[in-house]
Amino acid sequence: MIVLTLACFACAWGKTAEKKLQFDATKGEPRTMTMLDGSTVNYMAYERLYYVTNVEDSMYQYLNVYVPETAGSKSPILLRTYVGGYMASRAGGPQAGDASGRALKEGMVVVIPGTRGRNSSVIITKNDKKAGLKKGDKVYTGRAPNAILDLKAAIRYIRYFDDEILGDAERIITDGTSAGGAMSSLMGATGNHPDYEPLLQAMGAAPARDDVFASVCYCPIIDLDHADMAYEWLYNGTDSRQNGDLDVLAVSNELKAQFPAYIESLNLRTTDGTPLTADNYLDYIKKELIRSAQIAKNAGAEIPDSLGFTFSEEASFGAPPINGGVDSPAGKAPIGGQRRAMAPPAGGRKQVGDYILDLDMAKYLNYVVSTQALKTAPAFDTQGVAGQRGSGENEEFGDWTGSSVNFTDYGAMKAGTTLTPDIKRNVKMMNPMNYIGDENSSVAQYWYIRHGSRDRDTSFPVPINLALKLENAGKSVDFLLAWNRPHSGDYALDEMFKWIKDCLLMQALKEYEGSKKALIEKY
């Protein structure tokens, strides 16, 4: 297998080879961060900590740990990955304007790992006849699944040194955006799965677990083997696609036709038990968009009817209801949950147009693609399809030579290529959907998933499917198509960190009830 071959390369090159993993709590450097509001946070920095003993790429395979002065042994740990576009990501420092800085202010330990990516490479420093390499050859080090392997190794490092590093390794919360959101979802969904074990051992990862407590996923670019069909199913009918290149439209039509069978195969159900199919899926997306817009409208946002919304002409008396009449807090309504109007309070002033009643989805989708042009068709596996060049995702599934390959059955068929067993294995290992519900995987209990309501980098069904599959598996999911957000992350941090505190409280109560029950049974 390619990745194992690479691990052997690393040993042969004699790269940075650590005799053992190390952490020295006395080697921290005191620092101060000034937050955007002018307040300051004092913390200790522990940097360039290699998380594997067989370091293949010393530019990326280490992590940094930042411990605020208020942290203790039970403080939660935020693991923030800065992976984007499946590119390599160096371990940096905390930033005052994103979740890493906010976590320090909240008293959380922050871990920022570096990871190899599709563009990372090393130059061979000596001939290696056994590997077929000679001095000066370039080897790409970060092709799939190496980024998630690096992140798993980082988690194992934190768990391995749990007694030495302040913070609670049983409360690791991952956070990432876009391809980083995909990595966060993989960390949350694939904990301790045996698929990754031999590769982690070959890297010299710590002998520890790699499951996490919770995952924050902003616009995760996941399910790449089905993302093309979902994209065309949603956007095929837009003016942009219908009036565009005829070869692209033909591809779009073929991919769109594949989506219904995939949705059927997932056996997803909404909270009330309704099966989700291609026939009712667009209505489901519409409900989620209306929910998001209603939350924003209640908070004072202007929601123009030109986007396709229909508003009530007459409404109840009293101030606008919380969450548009939804009987749960803003953003907390369960996916697919039933919503009932609240009774109007007596003696209030009349509100006109407070409620969003409907949404013209064709009009709204045309609006989305007017804010940013659609991707081509296919959106991801473009290599050799209708004469197109490869995408970043095609590079991601290439090998150490720097190749760019197809990774879907459709793409391979159109391009006249073959999906090798290695490619199929790597595609599986990069898709969290394959591991949710797998009894061999320790899936995080708590999930915070956000995708912008005008984010067209992947289609709405991709994060919705993730959220519903998790919820169907009994996980706690906070999902929202965040209103008027493009492809972006680490926004609404007040909301995100309130969610973190709520999850920590829920878990503490569960553990308290469990210990109380055990004592009762014992005595």
C-alpha positions in Angstrom: 0.0 0.0 0.0 1.3 3.5 -0.9 1.2 4.9 2.6 3.1 2.0 4.1 5.6 2.3 1.3 6.0 6.0 2.3 6.5 5.0 5.9 9.3 2.7 4.8 10.8 5.5 2.8 11.0 7.6 5.9 12.9 5.0 7.7 15.3 4.5 4.8 16.0 8.2 4.4 16.9 8.5 8.1 14.7 11.6 8.4 14.1 13.2 11.8 13.9 10.0 13.8 12.9 10.5 17.4 14.0 7.7 19.8 10.8 8.4 21.7 8.0 10.9 22.0 8.8 13.7 24.4 7.1 16.4 26.4 8.7 18.5 29.1 6.3 20.7 31.1 9.2 22.8 32.3 10.1 24.0 28.8 7.1 26.3 28.3 7.5 29.9 27.2 5.3 32.5 28.8 3.3 34.7 26.4 0.5 37.2 26.3 -2.2 37.6 23.7 -4.2 40.8 23.2 -7.8 40.0 22.2 -9.9 42.0 19.8 -11.7 43.7 22.8 -8.5 44.8 24.3 -8.4 42.2 27.1 -5.3 40.1 27.5 -4.7 36.4 28.1 -1.5 35.0 29.6 -0.5 31.5 28.6 2.4 29.1 28.3 3.6 28.0 24.8 5.0 24.5 24.1 6.0 24.3 20.5 7.5 22.0 17.9 6.4 18.8 19.6 6.8 15.9 17.2 3.9 13.5 17.5 5.4 10.5 15.7 8.8 8.9 16.0 9.2 8.2 12.3 9.0 11.8 11.1 8.7 11.8 7.4 8.2 15.5 6.9 9.7 17.6 9.7 8.1 20.8 8.3 4.6 19.6 9.3 4.6 16.6 11.6 4.6 18.4 14.9 2.1 20.2 17.1 2.0 23.3 19.4 0.3 23.4 22.8 -0.9 26.6 24.5 -2.0 26.5 28.1 -3.7 29.6 29.6 -2.8 30.5 33.2 -6.4 29.7 34.3 -6.3 26.1 32.9 -6.3 23.0 35.1 -6.2 19.3 34.8 -10.0 19.2 33.9 -9.9 22.0 31.4 -11.3 21.0 27.9 -8.9 21.0 25.0 -9.6 22.6 21.6 -7.7 21.0 18.8 -7.9 23.5 15.9 -6.8 22.3 12.5 -6.0 24.9 9.8 -6.1 22.5 6.9 -7.7 24.1 3.8 -8.1 22.7 0.3 -6.5 19.5 1.4 -3.2 21.4 1.4 -0.4 21.0 4.0 -0.8 23.1 7.1 2.0 24.2 9.4 1.5 24.3 13.1 1.0 28.0 14.0 0.0 29.9 17.0 -3.4 31.0 18.5 -5.2 33.8 16.8 -7.2 36.5 18.6 -9.9 36.6 16.0 -10.8 32.9 15.8 -11.7 29.9 18.0 -8.1 29.3 19.1 -7.8 32.7 20.8 -11.3 32.6 22.2 -10.6 29.1 23.6 -7.6 30.5 25.5 -9.7 33.3 26.9 -12.3 30.7 28.0 -9.6 28.8 29.9 -9.3 26.0 27.4 -6.0 24.4 26.4 -5.4 24.9 22.7 -3.6 22.3 20.4 -2.6 23.3 16.9 -1.1 20.4 14.9 0.7 20.7 11.6 -0.3 18.2 8.9 1.0 17.0 5.6 -1.2 17.7 2.6 -1.5 17.1 -1.2 1.3 19.7 -1.9 3.8 18.7 0.8 7.0 17.0 -0.5 10.6 16.2 0.5 13.7 15.7 -1.6 15.6 12.4 -1.3 19.0 13.1 0.2 20.6 9.7 -0.7 20.0 6.9 -3.2 17.7 4.1 -2.1 17.8 1.2 -4.5 15.3 -0.9 -2.6 12.7 1.9 -2.8 13.7 2.8 -6.4 14.6 6.3 -5.4 17.7 8.3 -6.1 19.2 11.4 -4.6 17.3 14.5 -5.7 14.0 12.8 -6.3 10.9 14.6 -5.1 8.4 12.5 -3.0 4.9 13.9 -2.2 4.3 13.1 1.5 0.7 14.2 2.1 -1.6 12.4 -0.2 -4.7 10.7 1.2 -5.0 9.5 3.9 -1.9 11.1 5.5 -3.5 14.3 6.7 -6.0 12.4 8.9 -3.3 10.0 10.0 -1.2 13.0 11.2 -4.2 14.4 13.1 -4.9 11.1 14.7 -1.3 10.8 15.8 -1.6 14.3 17.3 -4.6 13.2 19.3 -2.7 10.1 20.5 0.2 12.3 21.5 -2.1 14.5 23.7 -3.7 11.4 25.3 -0.3 9.8 25.8 1.0 12.8 27.8 -2.3 13.5 29.5 -0.7 13.5 32.9 2.0 16.0 31.9 -0.1 18.4 29.8 -2.7 20.4 31.6 -6.2 19.8 30.3 -8.4 16.8 30.1 -7.8 14.4 27.2 -11.3 13.0 27.6 -12.6 16.5 26.6 -10.9 17.0 23.3 -13.0 19.2 20.9 -11.9 19.4 17.3 -12.5 22.4 15.0 -11.9 23.0 11.3 -13.3 24.7 8.2 -13.8 23.4 4.7 -11.2 20.6 4.1 -10.4 21.3 7.8 -14.1 20.7 8.6 -13.7 17.4 6.8 -10.7 16.6 9.0 -12.7 17.6 12.1 -15.5 15.3 11.0 -13.1 12.4 10.4 -11.5 12.9 13.8 -15.0 12.7 15.3 -16.2 9.8 13.3 -13.3 7.4 13.0 -12.0 7.2 16.6 -9.8 4.1 17.2 -11.0 2.4 14.0 -8.7 -0.5 13.0 -8.5 0.7 9.4 -5.9 3.3 10.5 -4.0 1.3 13.1 -1.3 -0.3 11.0 -0.5 3.0 9.3 -0.3 4.8 12.6 2.0 2.2 14.1 4.3 2.5 11.0 4.5 6.2 11.7 5.5 5.7 15.3 2.3 7.2 16.7 1.8 7.0 20.5 0.2 3.8 21.8 -3.0 5.6 22.9 -6.6 6.1 21.8 -7.6 8.7 19.1 -11.3 9.2 19.8 -12.5 12.7 20.8 -15.3 14.2 22.9 -16.8 16.6 20.3 -16.4 17.9 16.8 -17.0 21.3 15.3 -17.3 21.2 11.6 -17.7 24.3 9.5 -18.7 23.7 5.8 -17.1 20.2 5.7 -16.0 19.1 2.3 -16.8 15.4 2.8 -18.3 12.4 1.1 -16.2 13.2 -2.0 -17.2 9.9 -3.7 -20.9 11.1 -3.7 -20.5 14.9 -3.6 -20.6 15.3 -7.4 -24.0 13.7 -7.8 -25.4 15.7 -4.8 -24.1 18.9 -6.4 -25.8 18.3 -9.7 -29.0 17.1 -8.2 -29.3 20.4 -6.4 -28.0 22.8 -9.0 -28.8 21.1 -12.3 -32.0 23.2 -12.7 -30.4 26.6 -12.2 -30.2 29.0 -15.1 -26.4 29.0 -14.8 -26.3 25.2 -15.4 -29.1 25.0 -18.0 -27.7 27.9 -20.1 -24.1 26.9 -19.8 -21.7 24.6 -21.7 -23.6 21.7 -23.3 -20.9 19.1 -22.5 -21.0 20.2 -18.8 -24.8 20.0 -18.8 -24.7 16.5 -20.2 -22.4 15.5 -17.4 -24.7 17.3 -14.9 -27.7 15.4 -16.1 -26.0 12.0 -15.7 -24.7 12.8 -12.2 -28.1 14.2 -11.1 -29.7 10.9 -12.1 -27.4 9.0 -9.7 -28.4 10.9 -6.5 -31.8 9.3 -5.7 -30.3 5.8 -5.4 -27.6 7.1 -3.1 -30.1 8.8 -0.8 -32.2 5.6 -0.7 -29.0 3.7 0.3 -28.4 5.9 3.4 -31.8 5.1 4.9 -31.9 8.5 6.6 -34.9 9.5 8.7 -35.9 12.9 10.1 -36.5 13.3 13.8 -40.2 12.3 13.5 -39.2 9.1 11.7 -40.0 10.2 8.1 -37.8 8.5 5.6 -35.7 11.0 3.6 -35.8 10.3 -0.1 -35.0 12.2 -3.3 -38.8 12.9 -3.5 -39.0 14.9 -0.3 -35.4 16.0 0.1 -35.9 19.4 -1.6 -38.8 20.2 0.8 -36.5 19.2 3.7 -33.8 21.6 2.6 -36.4 24.3 2.2 -37.5 23.8 5.8 -33.9 24.1 7.0 -33.4 27.3 5.0 -36.7 28.8 6.3 -35.6 27.9 9.9 -32.3 29.6 9.4 -33.8 32.7 7.9 -36.4 32.9 10.6 -33.8 32.8 13.3 -31.9 35.6 11.5 -35.1 37.6 11.0 -35.9 37.3 14.7 -32.5 38.7 15.5 -33.2 41.8 13.3 -31.8 40.7 9.9 -33.5 42.0 6.8 -34.7 39.0 4.7 -35.7 40.3 1.2 -38.6 38.6 -0.6 -36.6 38.9 -3.8 -34.7 35.7 -2.7 -37.9 33.7 -3.0 -39.4 33.9 0.5 -43.1 34.4 1.2 -44.0 36.2 4.5 -47.1 36.4 6.5 -49.2 39.4 5.8 -50.9 39.2 9.2 -49.3 37.9 12.3 -50.1 37.3 16.0 -50.2 40.1 18.5 -47.2 40.8 20.7 -43.5 41.0 20.1 -42.0 38.7 17.4 -41.8 35.2 18.9 -38.5 33.7 19.8 -37.3 31.4 17.0 -40.2 32.2 14.8 -42.6 30.3 17.1 -40.3 27.3 17.4 -40.5 25.8 20.9 -36.8 25.4 21.4 -33.9 27.9 21.5 -32.6 29.6 18.4 -30.4 27.2 16.4 -31.2 24.3 18.8 -34.2 22.8 17.1 -33.5 19.2 16.3 -33.0 18.3 12.6 -36.3 17.5 11.1 -38.0 18.2 14.4 -41.7 19.2 14.5 -42.4 22.8 15.2 -45.6 24.3 16.5 -46.6 27.9 16.8 -46.6 29.6 20.2 -49.8 31.1 21.5 -49.8 34.9 21.0 -49.6 36.9 24.2 -52.6 39.1 25.0 -52.5 42.9 24.6 -49.4 43.2 22.4 -48.8 45.3 19.2 -49.5 43.7 15.9 -46.5 42.5 13.8 -46.9 42.2 10.1 -44.7 39.8 8.1 -43.0 38.3 11.1 -43.3 34.7 9.9 -41.7 33.1 6.8 -44.3 30.9 5.3 -42.6 29.5 2.2 -39.6 29.6 -0.1 -39.4 29.3 -3.9 -36.4 26.9 -4.1 -35.7 27.5 -7.8 -35.5 31.2 -7.2 -33.4 30.8 -4.1 -30.9 28.4 -5.7 -30.5 30.9 -8.6 -29.7 33.5 -6.0 -27.1 31.3 -4.4 -25.2 30.8 -7.6 -25.5 34.5 -8.5 -23.3 35.3 -5.4 -20.6 32.9 -6.7 -20.4 31.0 -9.9 -21.1 27.3 -9.8 -18.3 24.8 -10.0 -18.0 22.9 -13.2 -19.6 19.4 -13.6 -18.2 17.3 -12.0 -17.5 19.6 -9.1 -14.8 17.5 -7.6 -13.7 14.4 -9.7 -12.9 16.5 -12.8 -9.8 14.6 -14.1 -10.3 13.7 -17.7 -14.1 14.2 -17.7 -15.4 16.1 -20.7 -11.8 17.2 -21.4 -11.3 18.8 -18.0 -8.1 19.1 -15.9 -7.8 17.6 -12.5 -9.0 19.3 -9.3 -7.3 19.5 -5.9 -9.3 16.5 -4.9 -7.9 14.5 -7.8 -4.4 15.4 -6.5 -5.5 14.4 -2.9 -6.0 10.8 -4.0 -2.9 10.7 -6.1 0.3 9.0 -4.8 3.8 9.9 -3.7 4.9 10.6 -7.3 2.6 13.6 -7.5 0.0 11.9 -9.7 -3.6 13.2 -10.1 -6.2 10.4 -10.2 -9.9 9.8 -10.5 -11.6 8.7 -7.3 -15.3 8.0 -8.3 -16.7 5.3 -10.4 -18.3 7.9 -12.7 -15.1 9.9 -13.1 -13.1 6.8 -13.9 -15.7 5.6 -16.4 -15.7 8.9 -18.2 -12.0 9.3 -18.2 -11.2 5.7 -19.1 -9.2 5.0 -15.9 -9.3 2.4 -13.2 -9.9 2.8 -9.5 -7.1 0.7 -7.9 -7.6 -1.0 -4.5 -5.4 1.6 -2.9 -7.5 4.5 -4.3 -10.7 2.8 -3.1 -9.2 2.2 0.3 -8.0 5.8 0.6 -11.4 7.2 -0.5 -13.1 5.1 2.2 -10.7 6.3 4.9 -11.3 10.0 3.9 -15.1 9.8 4.3 -16.7 10.0 7.8 -20.0 8.7 6.4 -18.4 5.2 6.2 -17.6 5.1 9.9 -20.8 6.4 11.6 -22.6 3.4 12.9 -19.6 1.2 12.5 -19.3 -0.8 15.8 -15.5 -0.6 15.5 -15.5 3.2 15.5 -15.7 5.3 18.6 -17.8 8.2 17.3 -17.8 11.5 19.2 -21.1 12.1 21.1 -21.4 15.9 20.4 -21.4 17.6 17.0 -21.7 21.2 15.9 -22.1 21.5 12.1 -22.5 24.7 10.2 -22.8 25.3 6.5 -23.6 28.7 5.0 -27.0 29.3 3.4 -25.2 30.7 0.3 -22.2 28.4 0.4 -22.0 26.6 -3.0 -18.5 25.0 -2.5 -20.4 21.8 -1.9 -24.1 21.2 -1.9 -26.5 21.4 1.0 -27.2 17.6 1.1 -23.6 16.9 2.0 -23.6 18.4 5.5 -27.3 17.6 6.0 -26.6 13.9 5.3 -23.7 14.0 7.9 -25.9 15.6 10.5 -28.8 13.2 10.0 -26.7 10.1 9.9 -25.1 11.2 13.2 -28.5 12.0 14.7 -29.9 8.7 13.5 -27.0 7.0 15.3 -28.0 8.6 18.6 -25.5 11.5 18.6 -26.2 15.0 19.9 -26.2 17.3 16.8 -26.5 21.1 16.5 -26.9 21.8 12.8 -27.7 25.0 10.9 -27.5 26.3 7.4 -26.2 29.5 8.8 -28.0 32.5 7.3 -26.3 34.6 4.7 -22.9 32.9 5.3 -20.6 32.0 2.4 -17.9 29.4 2.6 -16.4 30.3 5.9 -15.8 29.2 9.5 -15.3 30.1 13.1 -18.2 32.6 13.0 -20.8 33.2 15.8 -18.2 32.2 18.4 -20.5 33.2 21.3 -22.9 30.6 20.1 -20.2 28.0 19.5 -18.7 28.4 22.9 -22.1 28.4 24.6 -22.6 25.0 22.8 -19.3 23.7 24.1 -20.2 24.7 27.7 -23.7 23.1 27.3 -22.0 19.8 26.0 -19.6 19.8 28.9 -22.5 20.3 31.4 -24.6 17.6 29.7 -21.7 15.1 29.9 -21.0 16.0 33.6 -24.6 15.4 34.4 -24.6 12.0 32.6 -21.5 11.0 34.5 -23.0 12.1 37.8 -26.1 10.1 37.2 -24.1 7.1 36.2 -21.9 7.3 39.3 -25.0 7.8 41.5 -26.7 4.7 39.9 -23.5 2.7 40.5 -23.4 3.6 44.2 -27.1 2.8 44.6 -26.6 -0.6 43.0 -23.5 -1.2 45.1 -25.1 -0.4 48.5 
